[in-house]
């Protein structure tokens, strides 16, 4: 993580620790046990294309969004996740660096009820936020898992009902991940840990692009 992102994430962890620590540790162990990160498309494989509504309601695909070198996709959990907010701000601040490298960015979230517009406006983003209705694209990218019952109850105790946020009774939740795709939709890099508190910052992605052949 960048120093700024690392400091912000650490502050969030400390502030939430009395309430969230047991849940965070339990969820990390669960995601490691089911090897969720291994379900994502691997480096060198073809990534699924998509057709999703942007904040203006226009259906867009990879071809509409890619830069000269490719596209960076950020899969996030939504407006309710403070770690997602910190990561979004870090990538917004680094947008010019990515643009100068020929890369565009886009965020994908299955959160409904106008959340994509909220995210774009709240964070003053120069790139698009796409609504993954029914989480189909999130699933195709291997970033969807069913939350264990104990953690369902925990979120409800905190006033977070993921059934309402994602429009599904299945209690699915996205695995926050980053994909670097080249112009032919080939995966060049995948980032994201089982411990969803610790987010990859733009510096690491930029470093990878600097040494990449794309």
C-alpha positions in Angstrom: 0.0 0.0 0.0 1.0 3.6 -0.4 2.0 5.3 2.8 -1.2 7.3 2.7 -3.4 4.3 2.1 -1.6 2.2 4.6 -2.0 4.8 7.3 -5.6 5.3 6.6 -6.3 1.5 6.6 -4.4 1.1 9.8 -6.5 3.9 11.4 -9.7 2.2 10.2 -8.5 -1.2 11.6 -7.7 0.4 15.0 -11.0 2.3 15.2 -13.1 -0.8 14.4 -11.0 -3.4 16.3 -13.2 -3.5 19.5 -16.2 -4.5 17.4 -14.9 -6.0 14.2 -11.7 -7.8 15.1 -13.2 -11.2 15.8 -15.3 -11.0 12.6 -12.4 -9.9 10.5 -10.1 -12.7 11.7 -12.9 -15.3 11.2 -13.7 -14.1 7.7 -10.0 -14.1 6.7 -9.7 -17.7 7.9 -12.8 -18.7 6.0 -11.7 -17.1 2.7 -8.3 -18.7 3.1 -9.9 -22.1 3.8 -12.1 -22.0 0.7 -9.2 -20.7 -1.3 -11.4 -17.9 -2.8 -8.5 -16.0 -4.2 -7.7 -19.0 -6.4 -11.1 -18.8 -8.1 -10.1 -15.6 -10.0 -8.8 -15.7 -13.6 -5.1 -16.3 -13.5 -2.4 -14.2 -15.1 -2.2 -15.0 -18.8 -5.8 -16.1 -19.1 -8.6 -14.4 -21.0 -10.8 -12.3 -18.7 -14.6 -12.3 -19.2 -16.0 -9.3 -21.1 -19.0 -7.6 -19.6 -21.9 -5.3 -20.4 -22.8 -3.2 -17.3 -24.6 0.1 -16.7 -22.5 3.1 -15.8 -23.7 5.9 -13.6 -25.5 7.5 -16.5 -27.4 4.2 -17.2 -25.5 3.5 -20.4 -24.5 -0.1 -21.0 -20.7 -0.3 -21.4 -18.2 -3.1 -22.1 -14.5 -3.5 -21.9 -14.1 -1.9 -25.4 -15.8 1.3 -24.2 -13.6 1.7 -21.2 -10.1 0.5 -22.1 -7.2 2.9 -22.5 -4.5 2.5 -25.1 -2.7 -0.1 -23.0 -5.6 -1.6 -21.1 -8.0 -1.4 -18.2 -7.7 -1.7 -14.4 -10.8 -3.1 -12.8 -11.5 -2.6 -9.1 -14.1 -4.9 -7.6 -15.4 -3.5 -4.4 -18.0 -4.3 -1.8 -19.8 -0.9 -1.9 -20.6 2.3 0.0 -20.8 0.6 3.4 -17.1 -0.6 3.3 -14.6 2.0 4.7 -11.6 0.0 3.3 -13.1 0.3 -0.2 -13.5 4.0 0.3 -9.8 4.4 1.3 -8.7 2.3 -1.7 -11.0 4.3 -4.1 -9.5 7.6 -2.9 -5.9 6.3 -3.4 -6.6 5.2 -7.0 -8.4 8.4 -7.7 -5.4 10.4 -6.6 -3.2 8.2 -8.8 -5.5 8.4 -11.8 -3.3 10.8 -13.8 -0.3 8.4 -13.4 -2.4 5.6 -14.8 -3.7 7.8 -17.6 -0.2 8.8 -18.6 0.7 5.1 -18.8 -2.2 4.5 -21.2 -4.4 2.7 -18.7 -8.0 3.5 -17.7 -9.8 2.5 -14.5 -13.3 1.3 -13.7 -15.0 0.2 -10.5 -17.4 -2.7 -10.4 -19.8 -3.3 -7.5 -23.0 -5.4 -7.2 -24.4 -2.8 -4.7 -27.8 -1.5 -5.9 -30.0 1.5 -5.1 -28.0 4.1 -6.9 -24.8 3.3 -5.1 -22.6 3.7 -8.2 -23.7 7.3 -8.5 -23.1 7.9 -4.8 -19.6 6.4 -5.1 -18.7 8.5 -8.2 -19.9 11.7 -6.7 -18.7 11.1 -3.1 -15.2 10.4 -4.3 -15.2 12.8 -7.2 -14.0 10.1 -9.6 -12.7 10.8 -13.1 -13.5 7.2 -14.1 -16.6 5.1 -14.2 -18.4 3.1 -11.5 -20.4 0.1 -12.9 -23.4 -1.6 -11.3 -23.1 -5.4 -11.5 -26.8 -6.2 -11.2 -27.2 -9.8 -9.8 -23.4 -9.9 -9.4 -22.9 -11.9 -12.6 -19.7 -10.3 -13.6 -18.3 -10.4 -10.0 -19.0 -14.2 -10.1 -17.4 -14.6 -13.5 -14.3 -13.0 -12.2 -14.2 -15.4 -9.2 -14.9 -12.6 -6.7 -18.2 -13.8 -5.2 -18.6 -15.9 -2.1 -21.5 -16.7 0.3 -21.0 -15.2 3.7 -21.1 -17.7 6.6 -24.2 -17.5 8.8 -22.2 -16.3 11.8 -21.0 -13.3 9.8 -24.5 -12.7 8.3 -25.7 -12.2 11.9 -22.7 -10.0 12.7 -23.4 -7.6 9.8 -27.1 -7.5 10.8 -26.1 -6.5 14.3 -24.2 -3.6 12.8 -27.1 -2.5 10.7 -25.7 -3.8 7.4 -28.1 -6.0 5.5 -26.3 -7.4 2.5 -29.5 -8.9 1.1 -30.9 -5.4 0.7 -27.7 -3.9 -0.6 -27.1 -6.6 -3.3 -30.7 -7.4 -4.0 -30.3 -11.1 -3.2 -31.4 -13.4 -0.4 -28.3 -15.6 -0.9 -26.0 -13.5 1.3 -23.3 -13.3 -1.4 -20.5 -10.8 -0.9 -17.7 -9.6 -3.3 -14.1 -10.3 -2.7 -12.3 -7.0 -3.1 -9.8 -7.5 -6.0 -8.0 -5.6 -8.7 -7.4 -6.9 -12.3 -5.0 -5.4 -14.7 -6.2 -6.3 -18.3 -4.3 -5.5 -21.5 -6.0 -4.4 -24.7 -6.9 -7.9 -25.7 -8.7 -8.7 -22.3 -5.8 -10.8 -21.1 -5.1 -10.8 -17.4 -1.7 -9.2 -16.7 -2.0 -9.0 -12.9 -4.4 -9.9 -10.1 -4.3 -8.3 -6.6 -6.3 -8.8 -3.5 -5.9 -10.8 -0.3 -8.1 -13.1 1.8 -7.8 -10.5 4.6 -10.1 -7.9 3.1 -8.8 -5.2 5.4 -5.4 -4.9 3.7 -5.9 -3.3 0.3 -3.4 -3.0 -2.6 -2.5 0.5 -3.4 -1.8 2.2 -6.8 1.9 2.2 -6.2 2.1 -1.6 -6.5 0.0 -1.6 -9.6 2.1 1.2 -11.2 5.2 -0.7 -10.3 3.9 -3.8 -12.1 2.9 -1.8 -15.1 6.4 -0.2 -15.3 8.0 -3.6 -15.7 5.2 -5.1 -17.8 5.4 -5.7 -21.6 1.8 -4.5 -22.2 
